[in-house]
């Protein structure tokens, strides 16, 4: 229950099916993915300073402490609507594995100091964090279920120094130049039909490729690669988000986790080329 003075503390627990580590990682190393799971509640998460997954990095909130061993993380709110009514606002989240090994309990603590007595204690935020927890759980458990069968989806992010537009243009308008930047990984790019630079979401620096032939088609029924470059909100550079969606031909085919590192390496090679 909230305190009667200017300071207060609220707590709630949410039982979910996802593992404690997976839930923790959404806030620790992938906070910019949280809005994808519940965009009706959290609209965006911008990196202001530092790197995702690093203590001291500034996004919409400030990472003040991370305890990976205990799947615990603490955020200090430093700007936004809450700061119009609260002098300080700190959010603690800890995900603890259930004793039976299925799912976890997410414990939220909200500690705050109001600017004056006319400000309400934020009890409504308890339902908000419970709803966010369940939305993230639905995302994590649906992804796990998908990847356990023939279909799957893998994602990774790469922070680079080049602009979002320049990186996007390498794949959209100049894909035949990509092999020049990383010819130890991509040997060539040939135009089979149409023109380079046709069909993409230029406004969002987003592009999608569907693999139609080659070694991947020996093991996968379909394989689609989405790439989106998003400018960093402060400073230069961007975050490149890769998504690989696929359907395997049979259960004996491995999920293509090794391609995530390949995508990271290609991104960094292109970045080095663009930043010369």
N, C-alpha and C positions, 0 to 999 in steps of 0.2 A: 504494500500500500504506500502511496506517496506521502511524504512528510508534509506537515502543515505550514512550514516556513517557506523560505525562498529556495531551499535545496530539497532535492527529492531523489528517490530511487525506485524504479519499477522493474519487475522481473516477470518473465513468462517462459514456459517450456513448450516446445512443439515436437511431437513424435513424427518422424519421417522414415521412409523406406531406404533412402540413399545412405551410403556409408558416411561416417564422420569425416573421413579424409576428403572425399569428393565434395561434400558440402563446404568444408573449410576452404578447399582450393578455389571455389567459386569466388569467395571474398578476398582471398589472399593473393592468388596469382592470376585470377581472371575476373576482377571486379567489373570490367567493361562488358562482360557477358551477362551480368545479372539483369540488365535492362532487357536483354533478349528473352529472358524467361518470364518477365512480369512487366512488360512495357506500359501496362495500364497503371502501374504504381510507381515504377522507377523509370524515368524517361531516358536517362543517359548517365554515363560516367566518363568524365574527361580526365586525362592525365595532365596535371599541371606541371609536375616536376618529378624527376627521378625515373624509375622503371617500375612496371607492374611486378609484384612479387618481391619488392625490396622494402625493408623497414625505412621509414622516413620519407617515402615517396608521397607526393601530394596529388590526390585525385579530387573528387568532390568532398572528401573528408581527408583527415590526416592519419596515416598509419602511425600509431604511437607504440604499439607493442605487438609482437607475434610470437606465439608459443606453438611451433609446429608439432612438437611431440605430443601436446595435449589438444591439438586442433582448436586452439584458442586464438582470438584476434581482438584487438581493441582499436576503435576508430574515435578520433576527436574531431568533431564538426568544427570547421573554421570559417565557413561562409554559407550563405543561403538564407532561406526564410526562417529557419530555427534561430539564427543569430539575431533576428529582430525582436525576439522575446526572451531569449536565454543568454545569460552571461557565459556559461559553459554548457556543453552537452557532449557526453562521452557514451559510446555504445560498446559494450562487451558482448562477444558472441563465442560460445564454446559448444562444439559438437562432440558428444560422448557416445561411443559405441554401446549398443544395448548388450546385455549379458548373453542373450541367445545368438548374437552374431548377425542378426537381421536388422539393418537400419540403425538409427541413432536417435538420441534426444538432443535437440538444439536448445541451449539455454541462453536467453537474451537478458541483458541487464542494461537499463538506461539510467545513467546518473547525470544530474543536471542542476544548474542554479538559475532560477528565474531572475529577470531584470527587476521585477517589482511584483507585489502581491496580486495585482490585477491579472497576471498571466495564469492561465489554467495549468494544472499538472497534466502532462501529455499522455493520459490513459488511452486515448484513441490510437496511439502509436503501437500499443501492445497488439491490437488486432491487425494492424498494418504489418508488423514484423512476422506475425503468425502466417498471414496470407502470403507474404514474400517467401517465407520458408517453404510453404507447400508448393508454390509455383516453381521454385528452384528444384524441389524434390521431384515434381512431375517431369521437369526437363531432364534431370539426371537419370531417373529410372527409365524414362522412355528411350534415352540414348543408349543406356546399358542393354536394354532389351533388344533394341534394333541391332546393335553390334554383336550380339551373341548368336544371331542366326546368319542367314546368307547376306542380308543387307547390313550396311554400316555407314557411319558418318564420323569422320575425324576432323579436328580443327586445331589450328595453331596460329600464334601471332608472332610477328617479327617487327621489332622497332628499328627503323632505318633513318638515315640522315637526309636522304633525297626527298623531294616533295611528292605528295600523293599523286599529283597530275603527271609528273615525269615518270614515276614508276608505272602508273597505269598505262601511259602511252607506249611504254616498251612492249607491253603485251597486246595492246589494242591496235596501235598504228605501225609498230615496228617489231613484230614478233620474230622476224627473220634476223633481227639484231641481237636477240637474246643469246643465241649460241656464241656470239662473239664475246660476250661477257663471262660465259661459263662453259667453254667448249669441252671441258673435262666431264661435264654433266649432261649438257644438251648439245648434241652434235650438229643438228641442222633443223631448219624449219622451212617447209616448202608450201607454196600456195597451190591448193588443188582446184579451188573454184572461188569465184568472186574477187573481192579486193581486200587488201589489208585495211583495217580501220572502218569496218562496217559492222553495225549491230553491237552495242554495249551501252551501259548506263554511265555516260560520261559525267553527268552531274554528280554521281556518287563515286566516281572512279572505280567502278565495279565491272567485272567481266566474267563470263562463264564459258568454259570449254567442255565439250563432250568428246571423249575419246572414241574414235570410230575404227581404229585399226592399230596394229602394233602388238608388242609383247603383252601388254596389259589385257588385251582382248582374249588371250589364251587362257586366262584364269578368271576374268570378270565378264559377266553378262552386260553390264553397263558401268561406266565410270565417268563421273562429272566433277569438274574442278571449278570452284568459285574463288575469285580473288578480289578483295576490296581493299583499297588503300585509303585510310582516313587520316587527314591532317591532325597533328597534335594541336591541342588548344592553345598551348603556350610554347613559343620557340619554333624552330624549324624542324623539318622531318615529319615522319608519319608512322602509323602502325599499319602493317600489312596483315590482313586476316585471310587465311587460307581455309577453305572447307572442301573436303573430299567426300563425295557421296558415291556409293558403289553397291553393286550386287554381285556376289561371288557365284561362280558356276556350280560349285559344290562345297560341302563342308570341309573338304581336305585343303582348300585354299586358305592361306593365312590372311588375316586382316592386315592391310598395308601400312602398319605403323612406321616402317622405315622411310616411307615417302614424306612423312612430316619433317624429318631432318633434312631430306633432300630439298623440300620447299624452303626451309630456313636457309640452307646454304645457297640456293639459287637467288633468293632475295638479297642476301648479303653481297653476292657477286655483282648483281645488277646495281646495288647501291654504290659499291666501290667504283663501278664504271661511271655512274651518273655524277658522282661527287668529285671526279678528277678535275 
